Amino acid sequence: MRICWVTVICLLCGARAARAETAQARSDQVAALPGLVAFWTFGQTRDGVWQSVGDAGTSAPRFPLYLRRIGDARRYTPDTWPYTDAASRIETDATGPFGHAVRFNQGHIYAESPRAAFDNGPLDLCGERAFTLVAWTKFTGARHMVAGIWDEGGWDKYRGRRQAALFGGLFGRQGLTAHVSASGAASYPQSTASGSQYARERALDGANFTNHQWVCLAMTFDPEKHEVRAWLNGVATPLELPDPVARDVFGSDAPAQANPFLFPWPVYSPRRFVLKYNGYDVRNTGVYEHWLEVDALSGRFRYGCRAQTAAAGRFKVSVDVLRHGASLAGAPLEGEVKPGLVLALPQGIGVRQGDEIRTGLFVWAAGAWTRVGTEVVYPVPEGAPFTLGRALGLGSEEIAHGSQLVMDGVAVFDRVLPPETLQAISFSAPAR
């Protein structure tokens, strides 16, 4: 049988054109949804820089996306990327829903949108703003962060710039983790259990997925319901799962609801965050948690606690803010705790990036105030960038905790997308 190569070539060209038309239709479908904040598909550049879909008419990319490599402080465009070694070279994959997927590999190659491009704007996932974060991805090896604003801070209990991010494969599972943080640092610094240095507030989807398959991963935060949900291909599978650190803090062995996850806090930002104290436990003090809610812009510190009983003893807090080594209030602010206690800097003085907050918790015992645990020393950082394919601040374990995946698109919306919309834009496996 003779092969007509002209026919074969025409068929191949026709199939390629059809795939491109389908990919464009899918991109248009996502871009047309109300509430879209950012949408990267790696197929749109301006002056060589990846930009969010819909920004082509602007003079500069609204949310530019650059390539990065661990150990290199510079940002690169796809055209200027200098690395060609096996771990770091640019590799693409045309099999995803939008046809322009890029490989990210354990921090050897990842992407970043600089903080200056979105700080305090709708892409800054923080406070009590509703949002949906979506990523179309395919894991090829190790699982860790997919996309979001997340700096582990070397896993120091009082460091980190964690806000919200999608992860795969955490907490002993092969599913999706929708991570959030109120403190930016450890969720439960009062615990001494193994793993208490990590962020523990998360929704875990009840379904697993395998490597080498395209999936649509999503998380939603509904501040009115105080709920975080994790979605795989548009379906949020319920899950209950015990957490050994939370069990240590709250003294309960019962499995806790993990999807949806109850999150009654504002999401962290350097302008508004929570500082939790340490050195106590509910078994000895009757208190699960003591904390300060910090409103940096107004210079106000609101005390809060979660107690087992109404009579849990007498406590007081002390707060000082140092700028270049000098106290902004002239002396530490102090107050015996009571419902609604607020300590405030002098009017007109707020907390800035680079200031150092020093705060302590004290208990009344044997006729004197005695410090509980250690003083919390917190240098207020700038916010973290939005990264794809890698979390920041992994310390000596940068590579061991890196992700191996290809990613075809990431989108952020300023509202909670309903299930039918998430299923419609999953472009992956049919809903279960």
N, C-alpha and C positions, 0 to 999 in steps of 0.2 A: 504494500500500500504506500502510495506516494504522499508525503506530508506537504501540504501547502503552507509554507512558512509565512506567507503574507496573511493568510487567514489566522494563523496562530498569533501573530503579532497584533493583528487587529483585535482579536479576542482579549489578549492580555491588556492592551491599551484600554479597551472598553471596560474591563473589570477594574482596572486601576482608576479610571475616571468615575466609575460607579461608587467605588469605595471613598474617593475624595468627596463626591457629592453627598454621600451618607454622612461622612465625618463633618462636613460643613453644616449639614442640616441639624446634626446633634449639637454642634457648637452654638448654632443660632437658637436652638430650643432652650439651652441653658441661659444664654445671654438675654433672652427675652423675658425671663422670669422676674416678677417684681421683687424689689429688695436686693438685687445683686449689688455687691460691694466690689468684689474682685473676682476675676476668672482668668486663670493662666492655662494655656493649652500647649505652649512651647512651639506653636506654629506661627506666632505673630511677633515680629520684632520692629523696632524703630531705631534707626542708627545702630543696628546690631544688637540692641538690648531687648530681651524678652519683656513684653508688657502685657498688662491685663487686657483681655478682649473688651472692646468697646472704647478703648482709649486711643484708637488710631487717629482720630481727628485732633488730638491735643498736641501742643507744641513739644511736649516731653511726656514720657510714660508716667502715668499717675502712680502706678505701683511697679517700678522696675524690678526685674528679677535677674540676679547675677549668679554666676558660678563661683563656688568657693572650694577651698581645700584645707584640711586641717594643717596647722603649722604655717599657713601663708595668710598674712593679714590683708592681702589685696583681693579686690573683686575683679571678675573677668566677664566678658561677653562670650558667647559661643565662638565668635571669630577670633578672639584673642586668647583663648584658653591654651596655656603653654604645655600641658602635661600629656604625654603620649604613652606612659607606662601602662601595663595591663590593668592595674588597680584604678587608675585615674583617667584614662582616656574617655572621650565622649563616645557613647554608643547609643544608637537609637533603635526604636521598635515601632513598626507601623501597624501592628496588630490590635492596638487599643481602640477605644471608641472614637477618638479624634485624630488618630493616625500620626501623631508626632511625639510619641513617648520618648523620654530620656532616662538613661540609667543613672541611679545614684548608688554609691557603693561605700558604706561604712565611714563616711567622712572624707574619703579620698576624693570624692566629688559629690557636692551637694549644692543646693541653691538657697539664696537669701534675698529677701526684700529688706533694705535698710530701715531701721527704726524711724529715721527722719522722714521717710516717705509716708508714714501713716500714724505717727505718734498722736494719741488723743483723738484720732479720727475713727470712722466706722470700721476700719480694719483692725483697730486696736481692741481685741476681744477682752473686755474688762468690765468691771462694775456690774450693774444690773441691766445690761443691754442684752436683749434676746439675739441669738445668732444661730446660724447653721453653717457648719464647716463640712465640705464634701471633698473627697479625693478619689480619683479613678486610678487604680494602681494594680500592679502585679508583683508580689514578692518573689524573689528568685533565690533567697538564702536567709540569712539572719534577719530577725524581726526586731524592730524597735520603733522609733518615731517615724511617722509619715509626713505630717505637716502641722504647723501651728507656731505658737509663741512659747518657747519652752527652753529654759536654761537651768540645768540641774544644780549649778553652783557648787560642783565638786561633792555634792551630797553632804555638805555641812548643814546641820539642822537649822541654822539661821542664815543661810545664804541661798541664793537662787532667784531666778526671775521667771518663774513658771506662771503661765496664764491659762491657756487652753490648747490642747493638741490631740491629734489622732495618733494612736500607737497600734502595733500588732504584736501579739505573742507575749504579753505581760501577765503576771500573776498566775503563772503555771498553765496558761491556756493558749490555744491556737486561734483565738478569735480577736475581735476588735476591742480596744480599750479607748474610751473617751475620757481623757484626763482633764481635770480642772484643779485650780488651786486658789485658796483665799489668802495664803500667806506668802506665796512665791517660794516657800522653803518647805521643810518637813511639815506634814499635816499634823503630826502628834509628837512634838518635841518632848512632851512630858513622859513619854513611854521610853523604857529601856529595852523593849523587846527587839529581837532581831528584825531588821528592816525598818525600824522607826526613823532612820535617816532619810527615807524616801517620801515622796508624795503618795498619799494613799486614797485621796478622794477621786473616785472614778466610776463611770458606768462601764460595765462589762457586758457585751452582747453574749447571749446564751448559745449562739451558733458558732462553730468553728469553720474555717476555710483553709484550703490547701495552697501551697506555693504553686507558682506557674499557672495561675488562673487569674483572669481579670476580675476584679471586684470593685464595687462602689462602696466606699467606707464613708460614713457620715456621723456627725454628732450634732445634737441640738441642745441649747440651753434656754429653758423657759423660766425667766425670773419670777413670773407671777405664780407658777406652780412650784417653784424651787426645784426643778427637775432637770437633770442631765440624762440624755438618752443616747445610746449607741445603736447605729443602724447598719446592717449589712444588706446591700442591694435593696434598700428601701424597707426592710423589715427589722423591727426592734424585738428580738427574742428575749422574753423575760428570763431573769436569772437570779437566784439567791446563792450567796457565797460567803462563807465566813472569812474574816480578815484577822490574822493573829495579832496584829498591832492594835486594831480597833477593839478586839476582844480584851487585850491588856488594859486599854484605857477605860472601856465601859463595863468590863466585868461580865460580859455576856457571851455564852458559847453558842447562841442561836445563830443560824445563818442569816445574813442581812440581805435586804433587797439590793441588788447590784444593777439591774436594768428595769425601770429607771432608777437613778441614784438620787437620793434627796440631798440637795446642796443649798442650804439656807443662807449662804454668804454672798457678798459681792465677789466677782472674780478679781484676782490680784491685778493691781497696777502700781507703779511707784508713787502714784498720787493718792491711792486708797488701798489699804491692806490691813491684814490682821497679824498681830504679834501674840503668840501663845507662850505662856510661862512654863517652867519645868520644875522638877524636884518634888512632885507630889503624886499621889494616886488616890483613887476614890476609896480604896479599902482602908486607908489610914486617915483621910481628911474629909471624906464625904463629898468631894468635888471631883467631877470628871475633867473639867477644863476651866482654866482662867485665861482671859485674853484681853488685849486692847485692840479696838478698832481705830486705826490711824487715818485721819483725814488730813493729809499733808498740806493741802492748799490753805485750809483754815487754821492749821496748827492745833487741832483738837484731838483728844484721846479719850475714847469712850470705853469704860470697863464693862466687861461682860463675863458671865460664868454659867456653867451648866452643873448644877449641884444635885446630889442624890436626895438630900433633905434640906428643909428650910433653915435648920440650925447647923451650919457646917463650920462654925468657928468665926473668929474675927480676922480679917485680912486688910492690908492696905497696899497700895501701889505707889511707886515713885517713878517719875519720868523726867529725864533731862534731854535736851537737844543741844548738841555742840556743833558750832560752826567755826572751823579753824581753831578748834580747841577751846573756844569760849562758849559759855552757856547762854542760849538765847533768852532765857527767862531770868538769868542772874543766879538762880539756884534751882535745884530739882523741885518739880511740882509733886505734891504728895496729897493723898486723900485716903481715908478709910473707906473701904468698898461698901457700896449700897446700890440698890437698883438705880440705873440711870446716871451713875457717877461720870462726870466729864471733867477732865483736866485740860486747860487751854493755855497756850502761849499768849503773851500780850497781844492785844488787838492789832491786826495788820501784819503780824509776823507768821509766816508759814514755814513749812519744812521743805528744803530744796534737795535736789540730788547732790550728793557729796556730804550732806550733813550726817551726823552720827547720833542715833537715838540710843540712849541708855535707860533701861527700865528694869525695875525689880519688884518682886512680890514678897510681902512680909506677913507673918502670922503672929498674933498676940499669944504668947506662951510664957508662963512663969513671971508675969508682970512686966514683960518687955517685948518689943518688936524684934522678931528674928527672921532673917532672910530665908526664903524658901528657894531651894535650888541655887542656880547661878544667875548672875546679872545677865540680861539679854543686851548684847551690844550689836546694833544693826546699822551699818553704813547704808544710807539710802542710795540705791543704784539708779542708773538710767535704765529705761526699759529695754527688753531684748528685741532683736529683729524677728521677722517672720521667716522661718526656715522650712525647707522641704528636704526630706530624706536624711535629716540628722538633727538630734537635739544638741544643744550647746552645754558646756560646763561639765563634761563627763570625766574630767581629770585624767588620771592615768589609764582609764578604761575607755578612751575615746573610740578606739577601733572595736574592742570587744563588744560594746553596746551599740554599734552602728547598724543601720539598716542596709539590706541589699534588696533593691527593688527597681522596677521601672515605673515611671509615673507619666500619665498622659494628660492629667488635668487636675486643678485644684480650684475650688470656688468657695466664696464666703458670701453669705446673705445676712441682712440685718433683721431677720425674722425667723421664726420656727417654720420650716417647710413641713407641710403635712405628709403623711405616709404615701398617699397616691402620687404626689409630686416627686418624692424621692424615688419611688419605684419607676416612675416614667423616665427619670433621667439616669437611672442606674446603668442602662445599656449593657447589662451583664446577664447573669443567670436570671431566669424567671423568678418571681417572688415565690417564697416557700409557702 
